[in-house]
Amino acid sequence: MLSTGLPQGAVPRLERPGPLRDRVYEALLELITTRALRPGQHLVESELAGHLGVSRQPVREALQRLNTEGWVDLRPAQGAFVHEPTEAEADQLLTVRTLLEAEAARLAAANAGSAGIAALTALCVEGEAAVAADDVDGAVAVNARFHAAIMELAGNTVLAELAAQVDRRVRWYYTPVARQRGEQSWIEHRALIEAIADRDERRATELMRDHTEHTRRSYHERPTA
């Protein structure tokens, strides 16, 4: 196995056409977000290029961009490493997420129609199935879609844009605690759906605030070994 240690099947296919550097960036960011590339892992340009089937140049450009955005650390004379988030970084981002998501839940309760409620319920069923199958990656992906659906139902473009800026980092922090949160997370989602369906803005806000706070606390309490 190459030293980058990518799990079998983890590397996404690079679609063409389109700027190759952007495709490589997206592929590497997805691998980091899903923790196929782990925090602190050494990123060797030649090996990543081999995995992705490209030359080293677009990989180098992608790593530079990821460094600028805080996903990768470039260390003189050592190379590139996946950034290791501090507890303070995680806490700050997850706290901001709570504020955004709580407001989204309130607006969703004010605005959602029957089609939106049905879509949330379908996602909840899908997420519960992923948890039952111990499909952590699947559960993380459906969880992101569920929260994105609530954000869409909120109908606030600026709020959605702000949430999109933190979405991938939320997934990054959620992945290590997804199994720990497990079924309870989807029980909380069910309660959220009920509050939104009842157009109970206060209850939806409280439930989403509690829900996201549970994730924040779970992250800090996660096993680190």
N, C-alpha and C positions, 0 to 999 in steps of 0.2 A: 504493500500500500504506500502511496506517496505520502510525504510528510505533511501535506495539507490535510490528510485524513478525512476526505469527504466520504460520507456514507454512500453505499451503492445506490444509484438512481437519484441522488440528491441534486446533481447538476442540471439546471434547466437548459433546454435547447435554445440556441440563439436564433431568433427569427430574422430573416432578411427579406426585403431591403430595409434600409434605415441606417443611420450612423452607427457603425460598429462599436465605437467607444461608448455610446449611450446604451447599447444592448449589453455590453460587458458590464457596465456600471449597474444596470438593473439586475443582471444575473448575480453579481457579487453581493449587492445589497439584499437580495432575496435570501441568499445563502447565509448572510450575517443575521438577518432578521429572524429566520427560522432556527438559528443556532446550529445549522449544519457546519458553519465556520464558527467556532466557539470563541468567546471573549478571551483575549490573550494569545490566541493562536497565531503562529508565524505564517505570514502569507508570502510565498515564494513566487515571484512573477512567472518564471519558466514553468513551474508546475501548474499554476492556475491557467496559464495559456494553453498547456497541454490538455487540461480538463475541458476547457471551453472550446478547443479547436481553433484558436486564433493565435496571432503573433503576440509578442510581448508588449508591443507599443500600446495597443488599446487597453491592455491590462494595467500598464503603468499609468496611463491617463486616468483610468477609472479609480485607481488607488489614490491618486492625487486628489481627485474630486471627493472621494470618501473621507480622506483625511481632512479636507476643508470643512466637511459637514459633520465631523466628529465621530464617524463610524470606524475609522482606522487611524492608528498612530504610526507615523513615520519616524523612526529612531535613527539618528546618525550612526553610520557604520554597522547597524544591526538589521535594518530593513523595515518592512511593514508588519504590523500586528493588529489584529482585531481589537478595537478599544474595549477596555474593561471598565464598565460604568461603576462609579462610586455609589454608595448608598445615598449620599446627598443628591446626586444627579437623578437617581431613580425616584427619590421622594419628591423632588421638585416637579418632575414631569408628571408623575401620577397624581399629584395634588392639582395641577393645572387641568389634567384630564377630568378629575372629579367636577371641577367647576363647569367645564364645557358640557360634559355629558348630563349633568343635573339640569342645566338649562335646556338642553335638547329634549330631555324627557318631558319637561314641563310644556314645551311648545308642541311636542308630539301629542300629548294628551289634549291640547287645545285644538289641534288641527287634523288628527288622523281620522280617516274614514274606514269603512269596513274592509276595503281592499288592503289598506296598510296593515290593519290588525291581522288579516289572514296571512299576509306575507311574513309578519313577525312570528306568528304561530308555526308556520311551515319551517322557518329557520330554527325555531326552538325544538321541533321534532327532530330535525336533522342533527342539531347539536347533541341532543339527548342520546341519539343513536351512536354518534361518534364516541361519547363518553362510555356507553355500554360496551362498545367494541374496543375500548382502551386505545382509540385512535387519537393520540394527543395532537398530532399535526392537524388532523381534520377538525378536532374540537376548537383549536386555536383559530383556524381559518373561518369556521362558521361563527365563532364568537365575534371576530372582526366584522363579518358581514351583518350580524345582528345589530351591533352598535352603529354601523354605518347606515343601516335601514332606519333606525330611530333618528339619526341625524338628518336623513333625507325627509322623514315625516315632519321634522321640526320646521322645515321650510325657510330656514334662515341661511342665506348664501354665505354671509360673512362668518357665521358660526361654523358652517360646514368647512370653509376654507381653513379656519384655524384648527379645527379638529383633524383635518387631513395632514397638517404639518406635524402632528404628534402621533398619527396613527401607527406608523411603522415602529416607532420607539415603544409605543404601548404594547404592540405585539412582541417586541423583543423582550420586554420585561414580563409579559404575561406567560410566555412559553415555559419558563422554568417552574411556574406554579400551576400550570393548567391541570395537571393530574391531581395536585393537592386540592384545588378548587372543585374540580370534578363535577359531580352531580349537583352539589349545592349551588354552583353558579347558575345552573339552568333552572333550579327551583326559584332562584331570585329573578331570573328572566321571566318566568311564568307570572310571577307577582307583578312585574313591571307591565307586562302585556295587559293584565287585568285592570291595572290602574289607568293605563292609556285608553283602553276600551271604555272604561267608565267615565272618561274625561275628567278624572280627578287629578288636576294639575299639582296640587300640594302633595298628594300621596305619591305620584310618579316622581316628583323631585326628590322626596325623602328616600324612596326606594333606590333610585339611581345613585344618590349620594352614598347610601349605605353599601350598595353593591360595589361601587368603585373603591370605596374605602376598604372593603374586605380584601380586594385584590392588592391594594397598596400594602396592607398589613401582612398579607400572605407572602408578598415579595420579601419583605424585611425578615420574616420568620422562616424563610425557606432554608432547607439544608444546603450548606455551601461546600460540603466535601466533594 
